[in-house]
Amino acid sequence: MAWKPADVSSLEWTVREGYSDYAATLAEMSARADAIRAGTAPEAVWLVEHAPVYTAGTSAKPEDLRDPRFPVFEAGRGGQYTYHGPGQRVAYVMIDLKERGGDVREYVRRLEEWMIRTLARFNVKGERRDGRVGIWVDRGPDGRGGRREDKIGAIGVRVKRWVTFHGLSLNIDCDLTHFAGIVPCGISAPAYGVTSLADLGLLVTMPEFDMMLREEFSRVFGG
């Protein structure tokens, strides 16, 4: 199906202060998706931070939970294990795909494009990789004749009666050692790690990042 641009001017943006409780947020997202489908609430993007948690997608493998040092939640989204924590911006996107042609694959591609364009505003080249979900940064030679690539952004979505929820996460200035408790998104190899803007030497505040996210969302998803 072809993607149909839609007006996002009435979309409701919410920046949640402090750490949002993960279980409560899941329930709120599901209820909001139902309300959007019923026409009783506008589409929405919630920008949140969570206290440290591991979340399991529908494809998560038990052996990929290496060290459950933080609470573990069944997220109900697609994908495998991921980590959320302080210094990471999580964007929960609730929009009606039926109004946009009903193409879930194109929706995921646009989430990737949203991350790539936002990172580019900070002179970071985020890239897609075939067979590896998320957005990656080339860190140069890995010392073994290949290239080291670190993941900076993750995607996990769910679509309920054509309305999306869950979304993406981008590492701004989070504790990267916390990812060691899982195999992030099922990808474990010496050449693949995780990174953040701070790890790349960029000091970016969350409000600065949020501003760029909002501007680029309009360009990628707007009519």
NUKOLRO-347700 format. One record per residue (C-alpha): chain; x, y, z. Coordinates in steps of 0.5 Angstrom, whole numbers, always signed. Layout:
chain=A, x=X, y=Y, z=Z
...
END
This chain:
chain=A, x=+0, y=+0, z=+0
chain=A, x=+2, y=+7, z=-1
chain=A, x=+4, y=+12, z=+4
chain=A, x=-1, y=+17, z=+5
chain=A, x=+1, y=+24, z=+8
chain=A, x=-3, y=+26, z=+14
chain=A, x=-4, y=+33, z=+18
chain=A, x=+0, y=+32, z=+24
chain=A, x=-2, y=+39, z=+27
chain=A, x=-7, y=+37, z=+32
chain=A, x=-3, y=+31, z=+34
chain=A, x=-2, y=+32, z=+42
chain=A, x=+5, y=+33, z=+44
chain=A, x=+7, y=+31, z=+52
chain=A, x=+14, y=+31, z=+55
chain=A, x=+13, y=+27, z=+62
chain=A, x=+18, y=+30, z=+67
chain=A, x=+21, y=+25, z=+72
chain=A, x=+21, y=+18, z=+71
chain=A, x=+15, y=+14, z=+68
chain=A, x=+13, y=+8, z=+71
chain=A, x=+13, y=+3, z=+66
chain=A, x=+7, y=-2, z=+67
chain=A, x=+3, y=+4, z=+68
chain=A, x=+5, y=+7, z=+62
chain=A, x=+4, y=+1, z=+58
chain=A, x=-4, y=+1, z=+60
chain=A, x=-4, y=+8, z=+59
chain=A, x=-2, y=+7, z=+52
chain=A, x=-7, y=+2, z=+50
chain=A, x=-12, y=+6, z=+53
chain=A, x=-10, y=+12, z=+49
chain=A, x=-10, y=+8, z=+42
chain=A, x=-17, y=+5, z=+44
chain=A, x=-19, y=+13, z=+44
chain=A, x=-16, y=+15, z=+38
chain=A, x=-19, y=+9, z=+34
chain=A, x=-26, y=+11, z=+37
chain=A, x=-25, y=+18, z=+35
chain=A, x=-25, y=+21, z=+42
chain=A, x=-18, y=+23, z=+43
chain=A, x=-13, y=+26, z=+38
chain=A, x=-6, y=+23, z=+36
chain=A, x=-1, y=+23, z=+41
chain=A, x=+7, y=+23, z=+42
chain=A, x=+9, y=+22, z=+49
chain=A, x=+17, y=+23, z=+50
chain=A, x=+19, y=+20, z=+57
chain=A, x=+24, y=+17, z=+61
chain=A, x=+24, y=+11, z=+65
chain=A, x=+28, y=+8, z=+71
chain=A, x=+32, y=+2, z=+69
chain=A, x=+28, y=-3, z=+66
chain=A, x=+29, y=-9, z=+61
chain=A, x=+23, y=-10, z=+57
chain=A, x=+22, y=-16, z=+53
chain=A, x=+18, y=-16, z=+46
chain=A, x=+14, y=-22, z=+43
chain=A, x=+20, y=-25, z=+40
chain=A, x=+25, y=-25, z=+46
chain=A, x=+29, y=-31, z=+48
chain=A, x=+30, y=-33, z=+55
chain=A, x=+37, y=-34, z=+54
chain=A, x=+38, y=-27, z=+52
chain=A, x=+36, y=-24, z=+59
chain=A, x=+44, y=-25, z=+62
chain=A, x=+43, y=-21, z=+68
chain=A, x=+36, y=-19, z=+71
chain=A, x=+39, y=-13, z=+75
chain=A, x=+33, y=-9, z=+74
chain=A, x=+25, y=-10, z=+73
chain=A, x=+23, y=-14, z=+67
chain=A, x=+17, y=-13, z=+63
chain=A, x=+13, y=-17, z=+58
chain=A, x=+12, y=-11, z=+53
chain=A, x=+7, y=-14, z=+48
chain=A, x=+11, y=-10, z=+42
chain=A, x=+15, y=-13, z=+37
chain=A, x=+22, y=-15, z=+37
chain=A, x=+27, y=-18, z=+43
chain=A, x=+30, y=-15, z=+49
chain=A, x=+32, y=-8, z=+50
chain=A, x=+33, y=-3, z=+56
chain=A, x=+30, y=+3, z=+58
chain=A, x=+33, y=+8, z=+63
chain=A, x=+35, y=+15, z=+65
chain=A, x=+39, y=+19, z=+60
chain=A, x=+35, y=+16, z=+54
chain=A, x=+29, y=+19, z=+50
chain=A, x=+23, y=+14, z=+49
chain=A, x=+18, y=+17, z=+44
chain=A, x=+11, y=+13, z=+44
chain=A, x=+8, y=+14, z=+38
chain=A, x=+0, y=+14, z=+37
chain=A, x=-2, y=+15, z=+30
chain=A, x=-8, y=+12, z=+26
chain=A, x=-5, y=+8, z=+20
chain=A, x=-11, y=+7, z=+17
chain=A, x=-11, y=+15, z=+15
chain=A, x=-4, y=+14, z=+12
chain=A, x=-5, y=+8, z=+8
chain=A, x=-5, y=+2, z=+13
chain=A, x=+3, y=+0, z=+11
chain=A, x=+6, y=-2, z=+17
chain=A, x=+13, y=-3, z=+14
chain=A, x=+13, y=+4, z=+11
chain=A, x=+11, y=+6, z=+18
chain=A, x=+17, y=+3, z=+21
chain=A, x=+21, y=+6, z=+16
chain=A, x=+19, y=+13, z=+17
chain=A, x=+21, y=+12, z=+25
chain=A, x=+28, y=+10, z=+22
chain=A, x=+28, y=+16, z=+18
chain=A, x=+26, y=+20, z=+24
chain=A, x=+31, y=+18, z=+28
chain=A, x=+36, y=+19, z=+22
chain=A, x=+34, y=+26, z=+21
chain=A, x=+34, y=+28, z=+28
chain=A, x=+41, y=+25, z=+29
chain=A, x=+44, y=+29, z=+23
chain=A, x=+42, y=+35, z=+27
chain=A, x=+47, y=+34, z=+31
chain=A, x=+52, y=+32, z=+26
chain=A, x=+51, y=+24, z=+27
chain=A, x=+51, y=+20, z=+22
chain=A, x=+45, y=+14, z=+24
chain=A, x=+45, y=+9, z=+19
chain=A, x=+40, y=+3, z=+17
chain=A, x=+43, y=-4, z=+17
chain=A, x=+40, y=-10, z=+13
chain=A, x=+38, y=-16, z=+18
chain=A, x=+39, y=-11, z=+24
chain=A, x=+33, y=-7, z=+27
chain=A, x=+35, y=+0, z=+29
chain=A, x=+40, y=+6, z=+28
chain=A, x=+47, y=+5, z=+28
chain=A, x=+53, y=+9, z=+28
chain=A, x=+60, y=+7, z=+24
chain=A, x=+65, y=+7, z=+29
chain=A, x=+71, y=+6, z=+25
chain=A, x=+76, y=+0, z=+24
chain=A, x=+75, y=-6, z=+29
chain=A, x=+82, y=-8, z=+30
chain=A, x=+80, y=-15, z=+26
chain=A, x=+79, y=-13, z=+19
chain=A, x=+72, y=-11, z=+20
chain=A, x=+68, y=-5, z=+22
chain=A, x=+65, y=-3, z=+29
chain=A, x=+58, y=-1, z=+29
chain=A, x=+54, y=+1, z=+35
chain=A, x=+47, y=+2, z=+36
chain=A, x=+44, y=+8, z=+38
chain=A, x=+37, y=+8, z=+37
chain=A, x=+32, y=+2, z=+38
chain=A, x=+25, y=+1, z=+35
chain=A, x=+19, y=-3, z=+38
chain=A, x=+12, y=-2, z=+35
chain=A, x=+5, y=-5, z=+36
chain=A, x=-1, y=-4, z=+32
chain=A, x=-8, y=-5, z=+35
chain=A, x=-14, y=-4, z=+30
chain=A, x=-9, y=+0, z=+26
chain=A, x=-7, y=+5, z=+31
chain=A, x=+0, y=+5, z=+33
chain=A, x=+3, y=+5, z=+40
chain=A, x=+10, y=+4, z=+43
chain=A, x=+15, y=+7, z=+39
chain=A, x=+23, y=+8, z=+39
chain=A, x=+29, y=+10, z=+44
chain=A, x=+35, y=+14, z=+43
chain=A, x=+41, y=+14, z=+47
chain=A, x=+43, y=+21, z=+50
chain=A, x=+47, y=+20, z=+56
chain=A, x=+45, y=+14, z=+59
chain=A, x=+49, y=+9, z=+63
chain=A, x=+51, y=+4, z=+57
chain=A, x=+54, y=-1, z=+62
chain=A, x=+46, y=-3, z=+64
chain=A, x=+46, y=-6, z=+57
chain=A, x=+50, y=-12, z=+59
chain=A, x=+45, y=-15, z=+63
chain=A, x=+41, y=-17, z=+56
chain=A, x=+43, y=-19, z=+49
chain=A, x=+40, y=-12, z=+46
chain=A, x=+35, y=-14, z=+40
chain=A, x=+38, y=-21, z=+40
chain=A, x=+44, y=-18, z=+37
chain=A, x=+51, y=-21, z=+40
chain=A, x=+57, y=-20, z=+36
chain=A, x=+64, y=-17, z=+38
chain=A, x=+63, y=-12, z=+33
chain=A, x=+56, y=-9, z=+35
chain=A, x=+56, y=-5, z=+41
chain=A, x=+51, y=+1, z=+44
chain=A, x=+53, y=+8, z=+44
chain=A, x=+50, y=+15, z=+46
chain=A, x=+51, y=+22, z=+44
chain=A, x=+55, y=+23, z=+50
chain=A, x=+59, y=+17, z=+48
chain=A, x=+60, y=+20, z=+42
chain=A, x=+63, y=+26, z=+45
chain=A, x=+56, y=+30, z=+44
chain=A, x=+53, y=+34, z=+50
chain=A, x=+46, y=+35, z=+49
chain=A, x=+41, y=+37, z=+53
chain=A, x=+34, y=+33, z=+53
chain=A, x=+30, y=+39, z=+52
chain=A, x=+35, y=+41, z=+46
chain=A, x=+34, y=+34, z=+43
chain=A, x=+26, y=+34, z=+44
chain=A, x=+26, y=+40, z=+40
chain=A, x=+29, y=+37, z=+34
chain=A, x=+25, y=+31, z=+35
chain=A, x=+19, y=+35, z=+34
chain=A, x=+21, y=+39, z=+28
chain=A, x=+23, y=+33, z=+24
chain=A, x=+17, y=+29, z=+26
chain=A, x=+13, y=+34, z=+22
chain=A, x=+18, y=+33, z=+16
chain=A, x=+17, y=+26, z=+16
chain=A, x=+10, y=+24, z=+18
chain=A, x=+7, y=+31, z=+16
chain=A, x=+2, y=+32, z=+10
END
